[in-house]
Amino acid sequence: MDWFTTRRPFAEAARAAFPPGCEGIACQAESDLELFVDDTYRTTSMQIIVEGSSIYVPYRLHFADGALAKINYLSPGAQCLLTRATNGYIRQEAAKAVVGLNYAWSIPFVVLLLGDYVSEIAEEIHCALDKVDRPAYTEFVLRNRVAMRTLRARATSYWSAYHRQSYPQRNSYPALAALTRLEDWAS
């Protein structure tokens, strides 16, 4: 399984980020975000398995700041794509919007945020884990072991480089605590 794939323009990246059967969600997300996206920004994607199919979640997408003001009025698919924004404030607001969706297609957008350097995003997710669909998240972890190892490595690296002072105990860092909880569900 390739973790990173080729660079894609936004429309192609949006369609590739959702599994078969979710074409309507992808098209609506693309339509919702077309006014905000910087399509000159090319992004790599991460291969993830959802419901037995490979999807390619963009690593980062660049949006105009106006997207943040509209976030609560956008479709769930668009909100998911905003979790991949280059702007951490947009990612954080999108995380709040999508963490409770509990659709198999929305889970990657939540879990991948745990490999991010913004501890406030990880804290949002960690606090929301009591409200998520545990079997669906467990299935995600079981099908994406390589991605989970990569996310743990990234979260550990960010903890060590940026958050060790705030979280002296590694397992208290929200991203690592959330990843541990998800992995425990799958064991």
N, C-alpha and C positions, 0 to 999 in steps of 0.2 A: 504494500500500500504506500503510495506516495503521499507525503505530508504536504508538500508544497507543489503546485502545478503551475502551468503557464499563466502569463498575465492576460487579463481579460478586460474588455470594455464593460461599462456598467450593465447594459441590457443583457449581455451574455452572462455576466457574473450573477445577476439577479435570477435569471432562469435556472442556472446551474446550482443555485443554493437551496433549492427545494426538491424533494423527491417526486418521482412520477405520481401522477394523480393530484398534484398541487399546482398545476399549470395556471389555474385561475388566481391562486394566491400570489404566485410569482408575477403574473401580468399586472395584477392590481398594485402590487408593491412597486413595480417598475413605473407604472403610471403615476402613482402617488409621489414618487421621489424624483421624477424626471426634471422638475423645475429647480431642484436643489442640488443635484449631483454635478460634480466636476468630471465630465467624461474624458478629460485629457489625463486624469489620474488613472494609471493602470495598476492593478493589484494582482498579487499572487493569491492562490486559493489553497484551502486545506481540505483534503479528502476525508470525508466522514461517512459512516454507514448509518442510514436511517431506514428502518423498516426493510432491511435487506438490500437497499439500493445505495450506490455511491452518490453522494452529493459533493459539491465543491463550494465551501463557505469562504467568501472573500476574507483575506486577512485584514485589509483596511479599505475603506471607501471614503472619498473626500466629498463632503457636503457643505453647502453654504450655511452660514449660521442661522438662516431663517428656518431651517428644518427643525431646530430645537423648539421654536415657538409653536410649531404645528404638530408636535409629536403625539399629543393626545387625540388628534383628529385623524390620524393616519390609520391605515389598515394594519392588522396584526403582522402581516408579512413585511410591510414597510418598517414597522417598529423593529422587527427582527433585524432587518438589514442595517438599521441605524446603530445596532450594537457593534457594528464593524466600522463605525466612523473614525476618522483620524482625530476628531475632537473628543477628549475624555468626558467633557460635560454632556455631550450628546450621547455617548455610550452609557453614561450613568443613568440619564433619564430614560433611555431606551431599555436598560436593564430593569428598571422599576416597572415599566409597562409590560415586559414580556415574561418576567419570571413566573408569573401566575398563569400563563396560557395553558401549559400542560398538554400541548399537542406534540406528537413525536417529531414533527418538522420544526418546532420552535426550540426544542431542548438543546440542540447544538449551539444556538445563539446565546443561550444562558451559560452553558458549561464552558464554552471557549473563553468567556470573560474571566474565568478563574486563572487563566494564564496571562492576564494583563497586569500591568504595574500599578494600576489605580486601586489602592486598598479599599477606598470607599465603595467601589463597585463590588468587590469581593464581599465586603461586609453586608451589602444589600442582599446578595445571593445567599450567603451563609445564614442570615436571619430568616430568609424566606423558605428554607429547605423543609420546614415543618408543614408547609402548605402545598408542596409540589406532589405530583403523581409519582410516588416512590417506585412502583413497578416499571413505569415508563423510563424513569431516570436510570434505574438498575439495568434495564435492557440496553439503554444507550451506552452505559459504562462497559457492559459485557461485550458489545459489538465493536467498541472503539478503544481497546486496550493500548494500542500504540499511541493514539492521541492522548489518552489519559496519562501515560508516562511522560509524554512531551510536555503536557500542561503542568504536571508536578515538577518537572525539571525547571521549567520557566518560572513557576511560582516560587520555587526555592531560590532561584537565582535573584529574582526581584526582592524577595525577603532579605537575602544576604546583602544585596547592594544598597537598597533604599529603605527598608523597614525594620531592620534589626534593632534599632534604637527604640522604636515604638512598641515592638513585639519581641522582647528578649528571648522568649521561648518560641522556637520555630513553629510548634504546633498551635500556638495562639494566633498566628497570622491568619486572617480570615480566609484567604484563598486556599491555604494548605489545610485548614480545618474543614472547609467545605469539601475539598477533594478527598480528604480522608473519610469523611462521612459518606460520600457517594461510593467510594471504593469499598467501604465496610458493608454497604447495602448489597453490593455485588459479590461479596465473598461468602 
